[in-house]
């Protein structure tokens, strides 16, 4: 399979051999399965092989991009010509260039488990059914709106006229369960999930139980009084907030004048105990591979150490624009073959604190444990730093979890959230939604909660 | 030019039903798109591409099997049909012979519209940059994106439907960043039209750019938002996100069918004040969420979902509608051939009242005024919704007072409709993108200016 994708890359490259500019070919081919079950029956089985090729063309500092879902010679030739034509419309930029081949690419073992493709569909269906049944077995669970198994086996090759020729592959799968608990007229929802590199690594019962427990524990929730609270962000909540903050930690945001952290390298931007890095090589990360989306080796990049900002994430373009000693940190990323790369985190990792969640709650003493937030994309702004979202949670009283809470907002600003981190748990977990983040539960002081 | 002919469609439908099935459908698509992105005063990137492919689904009892291929060739489609039908184990079902019901396009698009010189489109994003920077010396950064797409679809199913549609959309997305004393604020606006490049008017782009720039500059002087429960006035246009989140999603038939919506079992009940009538309207020309047919081939229509305060309809696709005992309302939509259709909103809005918005504000002693919203989210099962305010003000003694920043509004869909105590006459519909099941589709959201007796405002000031 590696050879197939590389061959497509070389074929596309050869279609542009008469053109004066540099050409990069990004070839993607995935096999995906998505199964949903409902009420003990299979609701849908979706299988597909999304694939396509994206061409980046750079000449005299002008960049053009074109893609095609058809990987035949004619379609590739048309895409190369179109990318070159598109480049004529862009303005020249002295820093636009393609990365040259690296002499060494780090190897990460275990990213591809063949069991994912060889596992029969019935077994995958069985996992989703088991997760649903496990959730339904819990008291007060009325229904499971959705229990799903999702997997992908994805392969990428990058071939360029600058000498890059790399291939990578990885498998990934997850189960999620959306459980609904009812007590009288009160309905609450909870999401459970597990992830692995092949179906054998998925604990369906764990996902089902988690979804059910999260729904049941919110039954009877009401708004809490308005005030300033110490909040403990659940790992899923912490991950989604960090993903927003990380938008401002890219050199692209800094160079375009839209980063909160511009000019703050070497300054204290977070609490002393807060460490954050980007790690594209972590064996467990969903974004792990030996190279980024323009073929630069992945690596580990410290972002915040002891609360001090260490630097920003770069791709080849932002590094060239920065000049001096700055090199790409291997953070070129693209959503798919349809888009050219921008700068984005790979796996974000927050250093663990100590103890489990109960220990952290005990240390915090009084506050609000936030288990879910809504409206993040409309309520958090990585440019202005504003942060205000809907929240559900559980009150923390006398060091223990107390009454459930819904119908409140939590508000602060992104800078203050980092500065006011008071404590972290040792309960790190990989969160695969909207990025790939490894984080513990995080306690943050002085957050405004609006309720009654 | 690739396409799906009736002969190929009929052959594929027969093949996919060779081992039984209650329903089968083929959806073919040919989509080309062009995007230009300007930032830092430069057209940084021009990108274009083509996606061609088709999906097949076969439904047997409660189970839908779905697959797709990046080709419209008969051989590839028949192979896909064989793969899908291999999971079934019955005797062959016969599709109804196809009859063309070819949908009337909202707007038939000449190829020249989309093929217009890319250089002319670059002038549009440069116009945005120039206009914003000339508006205020505090404007620090301008991002402008031009995007156009031409989508051709062919849909055939085992019930004899063979139809198609040509859809063209063009949009300019504008983000202006203003800076003062280290504080940054953003203003966003979009000009979005059905059609090709030729329907985009420079003066509309300029007007939207000025609005975005003014919003960013005004918000630089905003004070932190208060928090707590208070009266709220939601301005027209994007205020329609209220209805979209608070009610619209919960009216989608998949949530009704699974009884995970607060609106399930409430048809015919009074759910709002008598002054309230709301629609989902996929058929009106000129609205961003409109198409001639939905993505299952059903002609779109205007559906009254609430009339005079009474719940009158749900938003159905073919399968969920059938299971609920209703016809499809033309709301079966999907992002692309790689996606299963779901019941989705098209353009939602509610009917205007007869008060002028200015009078409504003047009549309000104290309120939070949400002039512009940045989007929202809802849990249909609980009805709890949230939306972000991108431009907010405080109303004091009937006058629009100081700007406030960083507010989110939350509430509950079942309660919020009963909170509306005044509806103005200034209905306006804005373009947006709605996400569900990992799929984005274009939607319109709109409303006249309304006043709510009380909503929770989530700011930072206690």
Interface residues (C-beta under 8 A of the other chain):
Chain A: X38 X39 X41 X42 X43 X44 X45 X46 X47 X48 X49 X50 X51 X52 X54 X63 X64 X65 X66 X67 X68 X69 X70 X75 X79 X82 X85 X86 X87 X89 X90 X91 X93 X121 X143 X145 X180 X187 X188 X189 X223 X226 X227 X228 X256 X257 X258 X260 X338 X339 X340 X374 X375 X377 X378 X379 X381 X383 X384 X385 X386 X387 X388 X389 X390 X392 X406 X407 X408 X409 X410 X411 X412 X413 X448 X450 X451 X452
Chain B: X36 X39 X40 X42 X43 X44 X45 X46 X47 X48 X49 X50 X51 X52 X53 X55 X61 X62 X63 X64 X65 X66 X67 X68 X69 X70 X71 X83 X87 X118 X119 X122 X140 X141 X177 X179 X183 X184 X185 X186 X219 X225 X227 X228 X229 X258 X259 X260 X262 X338 X340 X373 X374 X375 X376 X377 X378 X379 X381 X382 X384 X385 X386 X387 X388 X390 X405 X406 X407 X408 X410 X412 X456 X457 X458 X459 X460 X461 X462
